[in-house]
Amino acid sequence: MKYIQTDLETILHHFDQLTAETKPLWGTMNAQAMVEHLTDSIKMAYGKISFPIQVPEEKIEKMQAFLMSDKPFPQEFKASFVPEVIELRHEEIELAVDEFVLEWIDYEEFYAANPKATNPHPYYGNLDYVMWEQTHAKHITHHLTQFGITIVDVA
């Protein structure tokens, strides 16, 4: 499967295809809620927010193997740490994208200053920068696909 390149220019190129009216092919989130949800995952990646690890220690290795594989996240997956109804933080999708950009920059700066840091993911355990990049590639691709956006390389 083709996953998005995890650089801000590429991500924003794909976000530019979203509008407040863009409908999902599955799931209940609207486009703005999806962007805000992705922003929350960025915050988790550099420790701004955290959730307890929900997977038993003996299953973490298997979960991380899936994460690092080419297998996509399943459609309609319900993460137990994500609320059923996402309360929007912003008045419009453009402001949600602005928040994503600021958090992405903070994420990149955090790992540039702390290259050996790890932060916990509820299902995958403690992840380093490489594993968080894989998480973001799969997660962002999953949700863009949810809204009918095809992943392309940006030159």
Secondary structure, DSSP 8 states (H G I E B T S, - for coil): ------SHHHHHHHHTT--TT---SSSS--HHHHHHHHHHHHHHHTTSS-----S-HHHHHHHHHHHHSS----TT---TTS-SS----SSSHHHHHHHHHHHHHHHHHHHHH-TT--EEETTTEEE-HHHHHHHHHHHHHHHHHHTT-------
